[in-house]
Amino acid sequence: MNRWENLDAIERQSDKVSGAWVFRGTRVPVAALFENLRDGATVDEFLEWFPPVQRSQVEAVLNYELEKLAA
């Protein structure tokens, strides 16, 4: 079960990007981060390609996922 509801860095609204999880204040889907990392991009490249996203937002998502894996 995903508990992203507790992360301030992201949001989900049914009328925004078809209800996908996006970085708060943007229309950039969180899935785009994972897809780009999977394809070999760095966090710095992702931030360059998606300027509305803040480094702190990316770090919050990645840290959350790391904590889940460690549990």
N, CA, C, O and CB atoms as a CASP TS submission, in Angstrom:
PFRMAT TS
TARGET T0000
AUTHOR 0000-0000-0000
METHOD Language model
MODEL 1
PARENT N/A
ATOM      1  N   MET     1       0.842  -1.189   0.000  1.00  0.00           N
ATOM      2  CA  MET     1       0.000   0.000   0.000  1.00  0.00           C
ATOM      3  C   MET     1       0.885   1.249   0.000  1.00  0.00           C
ATOM      4  O   MET     1       1.834   1.352   0.778  1.00  0.00           O
ATOM      5  CB  MET     1      -0.957   0.000   1.227  1.00  0.00           C
ATOM      6  N   ASN     2       0.572   2.158  -0.851  1.00  0.00           N
ATOM      7  CA  ASN     2       1.352   3.385  -0.962  1.00  0.00           C
ATOM      8  C   ASN     2       0.776   4.452  -0.041  1.00  0.00           C
ATOM      9  O   ASN     2      -0.428   4.709  -0.061  1.00  0.00           O
ATOM     10  CB  ASN     2       1.377   3.886  -2.420  1.00  0.00           C
ATOM     11  N   ARG     3       1.614   5.061   0.751  1.00  0.00           N
ATOM     12  CA  ARG     3       1.181   6.093   1.699  1.00  0.00           C
ATOM     13  C   ARG     3       1.683   7.474   1.275  1.00  0.00           C
ATOM     14  O   ARG     3       2.045   8.297   2.116  1.00  0.00           O
ATOM     15  CB  ARG     3       1.680   5.763   3.117  1.00  0.00           C
ATOM     16  N   TRP     4       1.700   7.711  -0.009  1.00  0.00           N
ATOM     17  CA  TRP     4       2.180   9.000  -0.497  1.00  0.00           C
ATOM     18  C   TRP     4       1.309  10.148  -0.015  1.00  0.00           C
ATOM     19  O   TRP     4       1.723  11.305  -0.090  1.00  0.00           O
ATOM     20  CB  TRP     4       2.236   8.999  -2.009  1.00  0.00           C
ATOM     21  N   GLU     5       0.109   9.851   0.479  1.00  0.00           N
ATOM     22  CA  GLU     5      -0.769  10.905   0.987  1.00  0.00           C
ATOM     23  C   GLU     5      -0.087  11.719   2.081  1.00  0.00           C
ATOM     24  O   GLU     5      -0.438  12.877   2.308  1.00  0.00           O
ATOM     25  CB  GLU     5      -2.066  10.302   1.519  1.00  0.00           C
ATOM     26  N   ASN     6       0.874  11.122   2.748  1.00  0.00           N
ATOM     27  CA  ASN     6       1.562  11.769   3.863  1.00  0.00           C
ATOM     28  C   ASN     6       2.724  12.658   3.417  1.00  0.00           C
ATOM     29  O   ASN     6       3.323  13.344   4.246  1.00  0.00           O
ATOM     30  CB  ASN     6       2.070  10.724   4.819  1.00  0.00           C
ATOM     31  N   LEU     7       3.045  12.657   2.146  1.00  0.00           N
ATOM     32  CA  LEU     7       4.166  13.461   1.644  1.00  0.00           C
ATOM     33  C   LEU     7       3.683  14.836   1.192  1.00  0.00           C
ATOM     34  O   LEU     7       2.796  14.936   0.345  1.00  0.00           O
ATOM     35  CB  LEU     7       4.872  12.738   0.478  1.00  0.00           C
ATOM     36  N   ASP     8       4.253  15.880   1.746  1.00  0.00           N
ATOM     37  CA  ASP     8       3.888  17.242   1.345  1.00  0.00           C
ATOM     38  C   ASP     8       4.436  17.606  -0.035  1.00  0.00           C
ATOM     39  O   ASP     8       3.951  18.545  -0.666  1.00  0.00           O
ATOM     40  CB  ASP     8       4.394  18.240   2.376  1.00  0.00           C
ATOM     41  N   ALA     9       5.439  16.872  -0.502  1.00  0.00           N
ATOM     42  CA  ALA     9       6.104  17.199  -1.764  1.00  0.00           C
ATOM     43  C   ALA     9       5.275  16.849  -2.989  1.00  0.00           C
ATOM     44  O   ALA     9       5.560  17.318  -4.090  1.00  0.00           O
ATOM     45  CB  ALA     9       7.421  16.490  -1.841  1.00  0.00           C
ATOM     46  N   ILE    10       4.246  16.025  -2.800  1.00  0.00           N
ATOM     47  CA  ILE    10       3.445  15.590  -3.943  1.00  0.00           C
ATOM     48  C   ILE    10       1.963  15.738  -3.635  1.00  0.00           C
ATOM     49  O   ILE    10       1.558  15.896  -2.483  1.00  0.00           O
ATOM     50  CB  ILE    10       3.771  14.132  -4.313  1.00  0.00           C
ATOM     51  N   GLU    11       1.169  15.684  -4.692  1.00  0.00           N
ATOM     52  CA  GLU    11      -0.275  15.803  -4.526  1.00  0.00           C
ATOM     53  C   GLU    11      -0.973  15.022  -5.624  1.00  0.00           C
ATOM     54  O   GLU    11      -0.375  14.628  -6.625  1.00  0.00           O
ATOM     55  CB  GLU    11      -0.716  17.284  -4.544  1.00  0.00           C
ATOM     56  N   ARG    12      -2.256  14.814  -5.398  1.00  0.00           N
ATOM     57  CA  ARG    12      -3.059  14.073  -6.369  1.00  0.00           C
ATOM     58  C   ARG    12      -4.455  14.677  -6.373  1.00  0.00           C
ATOM     59  O   ARG    12      -5.110  14.770  -5.335  1.00  0.00           O
ATOM     60  CB  ARG    12      -3.105  12.538  -6.034  1.00  0.00           C
ATOM     61  N   GLN    13      -4.898  15.085  -7.553  1.00  0.00           N
ATOM     62  CA  GLN    13      -6.231  15.658  -7.712  1.00  0.00           C
ATOM     63  C   GLN    13      -6.860  15.043  -8.947  1.00  0.00           C
ATOM     64  O   GLN    13      -6.218  14.920  -9.990  1.00  0.00           O
ATOM     65  CB  GLN    13      -6.180  17.218  -7.824  1.00  0.00           C
ATOM     66  N   SER    14      -8.099  14.665  -8.823  1.00  0.00           N
ATOM     67  CA  SER    14      -8.763  13.966  -9.929  1.00  0.00           C
ATOM     68  C   SER    14      -8.821  14.802 -11.206  1.00  0.00           C
ATOM     69  O   SER    14      -8.876  14.251 -12.305  1.00  0.00           O
ATOM     70  CB  SER    14     -10.167  13.575  -9.519  1.00  0.00           C
ATOM     71  N   ASP    15      -8.808  16.131 -11.067  1.00  0.00           N
ATOM     72  CA  ASP    15      -8.897  16.994 -12.246  1.00  0.00           C
ATOM     73  C   ASP    15      -7.533  17.488 -12.745  1.00  0.00           C
ATOM     74  O   ASP    15      -7.464  18.368 -13.603  1.00  0.00           O
ATOM     75  CB  ASP    15      -9.774  18.180 -11.934  1.00  0.00           C
ATOM     76  N   LYS    16      -6.473  16.928 -12.216  1.00  0.00           N
ATOM     77  CA  LYS    16      -5.118  17.350 -12.583  1.00  0.00           C
ATOM     78  C   LYS    16      -4.336  16.136 -13.075  1.00  0.00           C
ATOM     79  O   LYS    16      -4.120  15.195 -12.311  1.00  0.00           O
ATOM     80  CB  LYS    16      -4.390  18.024 -11.374  1.00  0.00           C
ATOM     81  N   VAL    17      -3.915  16.140 -14.317  1.00  0.00           N
ATOM     82  CA  VAL    17      -3.139  15.059 -14.935  1.00  0.00           C
ATOM     83  C   VAL    17      -3.824  13.705 -14.683  1.00  0.00           C
ATOM     84  O   VAL    17      -3.183  12.731 -14.288  1.00  0.00           O
ATOM     85  CB  VAL    17      -1.681  15.044 -14.378  1.00  0.00           C
ATOM     86  N   SER    18      -5.108  13.676 -14.918  1.00  0.00           N
ATOM     87  CA  SER    18      -5.920  12.449 -14.798  1.00  0.00           C
ATOM     88  C   SER    18      -5.805  11.775 -13.432  1.00  0.00           C
ATOM     89  O   SER    18      -5.938  10.555 -13.327  1.00  0.00           O
ATOM     90  CB  SER    18      -5.514  11.464 -15.870  1.00  0.00           C
ATOM     91  N   GLY    19      -5.562  12.549 -12.406  1.00  0.00           N
ATOM     92  CA  GLY    19      -5.498  11.992 -11.059  1.00  0.00           C
ATOM     93  C   GLY    19      -4.181  11.348 -10.694  1.00  0.00           C
ATOM     94  O   GLY    19      -4.080  10.708  -9.647  1.00  0.00           O
ATOM     95  N   ALA    20      -3.162  11.503 -11.534  1.00  0.00           N
ATOM     96  CA  ALA    20      -1.842  10.934 -11.239  1.00  0.00           C
ATOM     97  C   ALA    20      -1.184  11.707 -10.102  1.00  0.00           C
ATOM     98  O   ALA    20      -1.478  12.882  -9.883  1.00  0.00           O
ATOM     99  CB  ALA    20      -0.938  10.953 -12.500  1.00  0.00           C
ATOM    100  N   TRP    21      -0.306  11.044  -9.395  1.00  0.00           N
ATOM    101  CA  TRP    21       0.505  11.731  -8.386  1.00  0.00           C
ATOM    102  C   TRP    21       1.462  12.660  -9.120  1.00  0.00           C
ATOM    103  O   TRP    21       2.166  12.235 -10.036  1.00  0.00           O
ATOM    104  CB  TRP    21       1.287  10.710  -7.471  1.00  0.00           C
ATOM    105  N   VAL    22       1.487  13.924  -8.720  1.00  0.00           N
ATOM    106  CA  VAL    22       2.373  14.920  -9.327  1.00  0.00           C
ATOM    107  C   VAL    22       3.144  15.633  -8.224  1.00  0.00           C
ATOM    108  O   VAL    22       2.745  15.623  -7.059  1.00  0.00           O
ATOM    109  CB  VAL    22       1.567  15.943 -10.189  1.00  0.00           C
ATOM    110  N   PHE    23       4.240  16.244  -8.608  1.00  0.00           N
ATOM    111  CA  PHE    23       4.975  17.068  -7.661  1.00  0.00           C
ATOM    112  C   PHE    23       4.126  18.297  -7.357  1.00  0.00           C
ATOM    113  O   PHE    23       3.643  18.968  -8.269  1.00  0.00           O
ATOM    114  CB  PHE    23       6.384  17.471  -8.220  1.00  0.00           C
ATOM    115  N   ARG    24       3.949  18.586  -6.078  1.00  0.00           N
ATOM    116  CA  ARG    24       3.056  19.661  -5.635  1.00  0.00           C
ATOM    117  C   ARG    24       3.368  20.968  -6.365  1.00  0.00           C
ATOM    118  O   ARG    24       4.523  21.381  -6.475  1.00  0.00           O
ATOM    119  CB  ARG    24       3.176  19.864  -4.113  1.00  0.00           C
ATOM    120  N   GLY    25       2.306  21.604  -6.857  1.00  0.00           N
ATOM    121  CA  GLY    25       2.436  22.877  -7.546  1.00  0.00           C
ATOM    122  C   GLY    25       2.852  22.761  -8.998  1.00  0.00           C
ATOM    123  O   GLY    25       3.098  23.770  -9.659  1.00  0.00           O
ATOM    124  N   THR    26       2.935  21.519  -9.507  1.00  0.00           N
ATOM    125  CA  THR    26       3.324  21.296 -10.905  1.00  0.00           C
ATOM    126  C   THR    26       2.325  20.351 -11.552  1.00  0.00           C
ATOM    127  O   THR    26       1.372  19.895 -10.919  1.00  0.00           O
ATOM    128  CB  THR    26       4.771  20.719 -11.005  1.00  0.00           C
ATOM    129  N   ARG    27       2.560  20.074 -12.802  1.00  0.00           N
ATOM    130  CA  ARG    27       1.812  19.036 -13.511  1.00  0.00           C
ATOM    131  C   ARG    27       2.756  17.891 -13.887  1.00  0.00           C
ATOM    132  O   ARG    27       2.444  17.096 -14.774  1.00  0.00           O
ATOM    133  CB  ARG    27       1.122  19.619 -14.780  1.00  0.00           C
ATOM    134  N   VAL    28       3.896  17.806 -13.221  1.00  0.00           N
ATOM    135  CA  VAL    28       4.909  16.782 -13.513  1.00  0.00           C
ATOM    136  C   VAL    28       4.598  15.529 -12.692  1.00  0.00           C
ATOM    137  O   VAL    28       4.658  15.563 -11.462  1.00  0.00           O
ATOM    138  CB  VAL    28       6.355  17.309 -13.197  1.00  0.00           C
ATOM    139  N   PRO    29       4.270  14.429 -13.362  1.00  0.00           N
ATOM    140  CA  PRO    29       3.970  13.193 -12.632  1.00  0.00           C
ATOM    141  C   PRO    29       5.189  12.641 -11.899  1.00  0.00           C
ATOM    142  O   PRO    29       6.313  12.697 -12.400  1.00  0.00           O
ATOM    143  CB  PRO    29       3.434  12.142 -13.589  1.00  0.00           C
ATOM    144  N   VAL    30       4.948  12.117 -10.724  1.00  0.00           N
ATOM    145  CA  VAL    30       6.020  11.477  -9.953  1.00  0.00           C
ATOM    146  C   VAL    30       6.578  10.299 -10.749  1.00  0.00           C
ATOM    147  O   VAL    30       7.775  10.018 -10.689  1.00  0.00           O
ATOM    148  CB  VAL    30       5.503  11.003  -8.557  1.00  0.00           C
ATOM    149  N   ALA    31       5.721   9.616 -11.487  1.00  0.00           N
ATOM    150  CA  ALA    31       6.175   8.488 -12.306  1.00  0.00           C
ATOM    151  C   ALA    31       7.276   8.913 -13.273  1.00  0.00           C
ATOM    152  O   ALA    31       8.150   8.110 -13.601  1.00  0.00           O
ATOM    153  CB  ALA    31       5.000   7.887 -13.086  1.00  0.00           C
ATOM    154  N   ALA    32       7.247  10.162 -13.732  1.00  0.00           N
ATOM    155  CA  ALA    32       8.285  10.646 -14.659  1.00  0.00           C
ATOM    156  C   ALA    32       9.661  10.583 -14.018  1.00  0.00           C
ATOM    157  O   ALA    32      10.652  10.313 -14.697  1.00  0.00           O
ATOM    158  CB  ALA    32       7.983  12.086 -15.105  1.00  0.00           C
ATOM    159  N   LEU    33       9.727  10.831 -12.715  1.00  0.00           N
ATOM    160  CA  LEU    33      11.013  10.730 -12.014  1.00  0.00           C
ATOM    161  C   LEU    33      11.548   9.312 -12.104  1.00  0.00           C
ATOM    162  O   LEU    33      12.691   9.094 -12.507  1.00  0.00           O
ATOM    163  CB  LEU    33      10.868  11.153 -10.537  1.00  0.00           C
ATOM    164  N   PHE    34      10.713   8.345 -11.724  1.00  0.00           N
ATOM    165  CA  PHE    34      11.162   6.956 -11.717  1.00  0.00           C
ATOM    166  C   PHE    34      11.463   6.442 -13.120  1.00  0.00           C
ATOM    167  O   PHE    34      12.409   5.677 -13.308  1.00  0.00           O
ATOM    168  CB  PHE    34      10.117   6.077 -11.062  1.00  0.00           C
ATOM    169  N   GLU    35      10.678   6.848 -14.096  1.00  0.00           N
ATOM    170  CA  GLU    35      10.936   6.431 -15.474  1.00  0.00           C
ATOM    171  C   GLU    35      12.270   6.970 -15.968  1.00  0.00           C
ATOM    172  O   GLU    35      13.031   6.251 -16.616  1.00  0.00           O
ATOM    173  CB  GLU    35       9.809   6.900 -16.395  1.00  0.00           C
ATOM    174  N   ASN    36      12.556   8.227 -15.665  1.00  0.00           N
ATOM    175  CA  ASN    36      13.815   8.816 -16.110  1.00  0.00           C
ATOM    176  C   ASN    36      15.004   8.203 -15.390  1.00  0.00           C
ATOM    177  O   ASN    36      16.041   7.957 -16.007  1.00  0.00           O
ATOM    178  CB  ASN    36      13.798  10.320 -15.895  1.00  0.00           C
ATOM    179  N   LEU    37      14.870   7.951 -14.092  1.00  0.00           N
ATOM    180  CA  LEU    37      15.963   7.302 -13.363  1.00  0.00           C
ATOM    181  C   LEU    37      16.195   5.895 -13.903  1.00  0.00           C
ATOM    182  O   LEU    37      17.338   5.474 -14.076  1.00  0.00           O
ATOM    183  CB  LEU    37      15.657   7.252 -11.849  1.00  0.00           C
ATOM    184  N   ARG    38      15.118   5.174 -14.167  1.00  0.00           N
ATOM    185  CA  ARG    38      15.226   3.822 -14.731  1.00  0.00           C
ATOM    186  C   ARG    38      15.976   3.840 -16.053  1.00  0.00           C
ATOM    187  O   ARG    38      16.747   2.930 -16.356  1.00  0.00           O
ATOM    188  CB  ARG    38      13.835   3.206 -14.927  1.00  0.00           C
ATOM    189  N   ASP    39      15.741   4.887 -16.835  1.00  0.00           N
ATOM    190  CA  ASP    39      16.357   4.983 -18.156  1.00  0.00           C
ATOM    191  C   ASP    39      17.762   5.583 -18.128  1.00  0.00           C
ATOM    192  O   ASP    39      18.354   5.826 -19.179  1.00  0.00           O
ATOM    193  CB  ASP    39      15.485   5.804 -19.059  1.00  0.00           C
ATOM    194  N   GLY    40      18.297   5.823 -16.926  1.00  0.00           N
ATOM    195  CA  GLY    40      19.687   6.256 -16.808  1.00  0.00           C
ATOM    196  C   GLY    40      19.909   7.722 -16.531  1.00  0.00           C
ATOM    197  O   GLY    40      21.057   8.159 -16.455  1.00  0.00           O
ATOM    198  N   ALA    41      18.862   8.492 -16.379  1.00  0.00           N
ATOM    199  CA  ALA    41      19.023   9.918 -16.087  1.00  0.00           C
ATOM    200  C   ALA    41      19.469  10.100 -14.643  1.00  0.00           C
ATOM    201  O   ALA    41      19.222   9.248 -13.790  1.00  0.00           O
ATOM    202  CB  ALA    41      17.705  10.690 -16.349  1.00  0.00           C
ATOM    203  N   THR    42      20.121  11.209 -14.387  1.00  0.00           N
ATOM    204  CA  THR    42      20.472  11.570 -13.026  1.00  0.00           C
ATOM    205  C   THR    42      19.395  12.493 -12.460  1.00  0.00           C
ATOM    206  O   THR    42      18.565  13.016 -13.203  1.00  0.00           O
ATOM    207  CB  THR    42      21.865  12.247 -12.975  1.00  0.00           C
ATOM    208  N   VAL    43      19.411  12.684 -11.174  1.00  0.00           N
ATOM    209  CA  VAL    43      18.474  13.618 -10.551  1.00  0.00           C
ATOM    210  C   VAL    43      18.701  15.018 -11.106  1.00  0.00           C
ATOM    211  O   VAL    43      17.740  15.740 -11.374  1.00  0.00           O
ATOM    212  CB  VAL    43      18.629  13.612  -9.009  1.00  0.00           C
ATOM    213  N   ASP    44      19.951  15.406 -11.279  1.00  0.00           N
ATOM    214  CA  ASP    44      20.242  16.732 -11.830  1.00  0.00           C
ATOM    215  C   ASP    44      19.656  16.899 -13.231  1.00  0.00           C
ATOM    216  O   ASP    44      19.116  17.956 -13.555  1.00  0.00           O
ATOM    217  CB  ASP    44      21.753  16.970 -11.866  1.00  0.00           C
ATOM    218  N   GLU    45      19.761  15.865 -14.058  1.00  0.00           N
ATOM    219  CA  GLU    45      19.169  15.938 -15.396  1.00  0.00           C
ATOM    220  C   GLU    45      17.651  16.064 -15.301  1.00  0.00           C
ATOM    221  O   GLU    45      17.047  16.873 -16.005  1.00  0.00           O
ATOM    222  CB  GLU    45      19.552  14.696 -16.229  1.00  0.00           C
ATOM    223  N   PHE    46      17.042  15.271 -14.439  1.00  0.00           N
ATOM    224  CA  PHE    46      15.598  15.340 -14.263  1.00  0.00           C
ATOM    225  C   PHE    46      15.181  16.757 -13.877  1.00  0.00           C
ATOM    226  O   PHE    46      14.233  17.301 -14.443  1.00  0.00           O
ATOM    227  CB  PHE    46      15.133  14.331 -13.195  1.00  0.00           C
ATOM    228  N   LEU    47      15.874  17.346 -12.930  1.00  0.00           N
ATOM    229  CA  LEU    47      15.550  18.702 -12.500  1.00  0.00           C
ATOM    230  C   LEU    47      15.747  19.723 -13.613  1.00  0.00           C
ATOM    231  O   LEU    47      15.010  20.705 -13.695  1.00  0.00           O
ATOM    232  CB  LEU    47      16.395  19.081 -11.304  1.00  0.00           C
ATOM    233  N   GLU    48      16.730  19.496 -14.461  1.00  0.00           N
ATOM    234  CA  GLU    48      16.954  20.382 -15.611  1.00  0.00           C
ATOM    235  C   GLU    48      15.815  20.251 -16.622  1.00  0.00           C
ATOM    236  O   GLU    48      15.372  21.248 -17.193  1.00  0.00           O
ATOM    237  CB  GLU    48      18.306  20.060 -16.288  1.00  0.00           C
ATOM    238  N   TRP    49      15.350  19.042 -16.840  1.00  0.00           N
ATOM    239  CA  TRP    49      14.293  18.787 -17.821  1.00  0.00           C
ATOM    240  C   TRP    49      12.916  19.204 -17.313  1.00  0.00           C
ATOM    241  O   TRP    49      12.024  19.513 -18.103  1.00  0.00           O
ATOM    242  CB  TRP    49      14.275  17.316 -18.193  1.00  0.00           C
ATOM    243  N   PHE    50      12.746  19.212 -15.995  1.00  0.00           N
ATOM    244  CA  PHE    50      11.451  19.555 -15.378  1.00  0.00           C
ATOM    245  C   PHE    50      11.664  20.667 -14.352  1.00  0.00           C
ATOM    246  O   PHE    50      11.587  20.422 -13.148  1.00  0.00           O
ATOM    247  CB  PHE    50      10.794  18.297 -14.700  1.00  0.00           C
ATOM    248  N   PRO    51      11.933  21.889 -14.823  1.00  0.00           N
ATOM    249  CA  PRO    51      12.301  22.987 -13.930  1.00  0.00           C
ATOM    250  C   PRO    51      11.289  23.331 -12.831  1.00  0.00           C
ATOM    251  O   PRO    51      11.703  23.861 -11.800  1.00  0.00           O
ATOM    252  CB  PRO    51      12.535  24.187 -14.738  1.00  0.00           C
ATOM    253  N   PRO    52       9.995  23.064 -12.990  1.00  0.00           N
ATOM    254  CA  PRO    52       9.099  23.400 -11.872  1.00  0.00           C
ATOM    255  C   PRO    52       9.323  22.527 -10.633  1.00  0.00           C
ATOM    256  O   PRO    52       8.924  22.907  -9.532  1.00  0.00           O
ATOM    257  CB  PRO    52       7.657  23.271 -12.318  1.00  0.00           C
ATOM    258  N   VAL    53       9.955  21.365 -10.802  1.00  0.00           N
ATOM    259  CA  VAL    53      10.174  20.449  -9.684  1.00  0.00           C
ATOM    260  C   VAL    53      11.395  20.909  -8.888  1.00  0.00           C
ATOM    261  O   VAL    53      12.431  21.257  -9.456  1.00  0.00           O
ATOM    262  CB  VAL    53      10.362  18.985 -10.191  1.00  0.00           C
ATOM    263  N   GLN    54      11.252  20.901  -7.582  1.00  0.00           N
ATOM    264  CA  GLN    54      12.341  21.305  -6.690  1.00  0.00           C
ATOM    265  C   GLN    54      13.125  20.077  -6.224  1.00  0.00           C
ATOM    266  O   GLN    54      12.563  18.992  -6.076  1.00  0.00           O
ATOM    267  CB  GLN    54      11.787  22.085  -5.473  1.00  0.00           C
ATOM    268  N   ARG    55      14.418  20.257  -5.997  1.00  0.00           N
ATOM    269  CA  ARG    55      15.258  19.165  -5.513  1.00  0.00           C
ATOM    270  C   ARG    55      14.691  18.580  -4.214  1.00  0.00           C
ATOM    271  O   ARG    55      14.713  17.364  -4.022  1.00  0.00           O
ATOM    272  CB  ARG    55      16.704  19.656  -5.293  1.00  0.00           C
ATOM    273  N   SER    56      14.194  19.426  -3.340  1.00  0.00           N
ATOM    274  CA  SER    56      13.659  18.938  -2.061  1.00  0.00           C
ATOM    275  C   SER    56      12.463  18.009  -2.277  1.00  0.00           C
ATOM    276  O   SER    56      12.253  17.080  -1.496  1.00  0.00           O
ATOM    277  CB  SER    56      13.247  20.121  -1.168  1.00  0.00           C
ATOM    278  N   GLN    57      11.684  18.251  -3.326  1.00  0.00           N
ATOM    279  CA  GLN    57      10.555  17.374  -3.627  1.00  0.00           C
ATOM    280  C   GLN    57      11.051  16.003  -4.082  1.00  0.00           C
ATOM    281  O   GLN    57      10.539  14.975  -3.639  1.00  0.00           O
ATOM    282  CB  GLN    57       9.654  18.004  -4.707  1.00  0.00           C
ATOM    283  N   VAL    58      12.032  15.991  -4.955  1.00  0.00           N
ATOM    284  CA  VAL    58      12.600  14.730  -5.435  1.00  0.00           C
ATOM    285  C   VAL    58      13.210  13.972  -4.267  1.00  0.00           C
ATOM    286  O   VAL    58      12.992  12.768  -4.127  1.00  0.00           O
ATOM    287  CB  VAL    58      13.664  14.980  -6.535  1.00  0.00           C
ATOM    288  N   GLU    59      13.966  14.661  -3.434  1.00  0.00           N
ATOM    289  CA  GLU    59      14.599  14.010  -2.290  1.00  0.00           C
ATOM    290  C   GLU    59      13.563  13.435  -1.336  1.00  0.00           C
ATOM    291  O   GLU    59      13.763  12.350  -0.788  1.00  0.00           O
ATOM    292  CB  GLU    59      15.498  14.995  -1.552  1.00  0.00           C
ATOM    293  N   ALA    60      12.467  14.140  -1.131  1.00  0.00           N
ATOM    294  CA  ALA    60      11.421  13.650  -0.229  1.00  0.00           C
ATOM    295  C   ALA    60      10.832  12.339  -0.756  1.00  0.00           C
ATOM    296  O   ALA    60      10.626  11.398   0.010  1.00  0.00           O
ATOM    297  CB  ALA    60      10.305  14.711  -0.063  1.00  0.00           C
ATOM    298  N   VAL    61      10.564  12.279  -2.055  1.00  0.00           N
ATOM    299  CA  VAL    61      10.002  11.060  -2.645  1.00  0.00           C
ATOM    300  C   VAL    61      11.004   9.914  -2.565  1.00  0.00           C
ATOM    301  O   VAL    61      10.653   8.809  -2.150  1.00  0.00           O
ATOM    302  CB  VAL    61       9.592  11.306  -4.109  1.00  0.00           C
ATOM    303  N   LEU    62      12.240  10.168  -2.959  1.00  0.00           N
ATOM    304  CA  LEU    62      13.249   9.107  -2.945  1.00  0.00           C
ATOM    305  C   LEU    62      13.536   8.634  -1.521  1.00  0.00           C
ATOM    306  O   LEU    62      13.663   7.433  -1.283  1.00  0.00           O
ATOM    307  CB  LEU    62      14.544   9.595  -3.607  1.00  0.00           C
ATOM    308  N   ASN    63      13.639   9.559  -0.582  1.00  0.00           N
ATOM    309  CA  ASN    63      13.889   9.166   0.809  1.00  0.00           C
ATOM    310  C   ASN    63      12.742   8.341   1.360  1.00  0.00           C
ATOM    311  O   ASN    63      12.966   7.374   2.089  1.00  0.00           O
ATOM    312  CB  ASN    63      14.107  10.399   1.684  1.00  0.00           C
ATOM    313  N   TYR    64      11.524   8.710   1.021  1.00  0.00           N
ATOM    314  CA  TYR    64      10.354   7.950   1.468  1.00  0.00           C
ATOM    315  C   TYR    64      10.402   6.525   0.951  1.00  0.00           C
ATOM    316  O   TYR    64      10.157   5.576   1.696  1.00  0.00           O
ATOM    317  CB  TYR    64       9.063   8.629   1.008  1.00  0.00           C
ATOM    318  N   GLU    65      10.721   6.378  -0.333  1.00  0.00           N
ATOM    319  CA  GLU    65      10.790   5.043  -0.925  1.00  0.00           C
ATOM    320  C   GLU    65      11.929   4.232  -0.320  1.00  0.00           C
ATOM    321  O   GLU    65      11.780   3.028  -0.112  1.00  0.00           O
ATOM    322  CB  GLU    65      10.964   5.141  -2.442  1.00  0.00           C
ATOM    323  N   LEU    66      13.047   4.859  -0.037  1.00  0.00           N
ATOM    324  CA  LEU    66      14.162   4.149   0.604  1.00  0.00           C
ATOM    325  C   LEU    66      13.784   3.664   1.995  1.00  0.00           C
ATOM    326  O   LEU    66      14.123   2.546   2.383  1.00  0.00           O
ATOM    327  CB  LEU    66      15.395   5.053   0.687  1.00  0.00           C
ATOM    328  N   GLU    67      13.086   4.499   2.736  1.00  0.00           N
ATOM    329  CA  GLU    67      12.634   4.110   4.067  1.00  0.00           C
ATOM    330  C   GLU    67      11.683   2.924   4.003  1.00  0.00           C
ATOM    331  O   GLU    67      11.742   2.028   4.845  1.00  0.00           O
ATOM    332  CB  GLU    67      11.957   5.285   4.760  1.00  0.00           C
ATOM    333  N   LYS    68      10.803   2.920   3.002  1.00  0.00           N
ATOM    334  CA  LYS    68       9.879   1.786   2.838  1.00  0.00           C
ATOM    335  C   LYS    68      10.633   0.499   2.553  1.00  0.00           C
ATOM    336  O   LYS    68      10.269  -0.563   3.058  1.00  0.00           O
ATOM    337  CB  LYS    68       8.881   2.064   1.707  1.00  0.00           C
ATOM    338  N   LEU    69      11.675   0.589   1.749  1.00  0.00           N
ATOM    339  CA  LEU    69      12.463  -0.600   1.413  1.00  0.00           C
ATOM    340  C   LEU    69      13.214  -1.138   2.627  1.00  0.00           C
ATOM    341  O   LEU    69      13.402  -2.347   2.757  1.00  0.00           O
ATOM    342  CB  LEU    69      13.450  -0.280   0.293  1.00  0.00           C
ATOM    343  N   ALA    70      13.637  -0.257   3.500  1.00  0.00           N
ATOM    344  CA  ALA    70      14.404  -0.648   4.677  1.00  0.00           C
ATOM    345  C   ALA    70      13.530  -1.243   5.767  1.00  0.00           C
ATOM    346  O   ALA    70      14.021  -1.922   6.669  1.00  0.00           O
ATOM    347  CB  ALA    70      15.153   0.539   5.221  1.00  0.00           C
ATOM    348  N   ALA    71      12.237  -0.985   5.678  1.00  0.00           N
ATOM    349  CA  ALA    71      11.320  -1.449   6.746  1.00  0.00           C
ATOM    350  C   ALA    71      11.047  -2.933   6.647  1.00  0.00           C
ATOM    351  O   ALA    71      10.303  -3.479   7.461  1.00  0.00           O
ATOM    352  CB  ALA    71       9.998  -0.688   6.688  1.00  0.00           C
TER
END
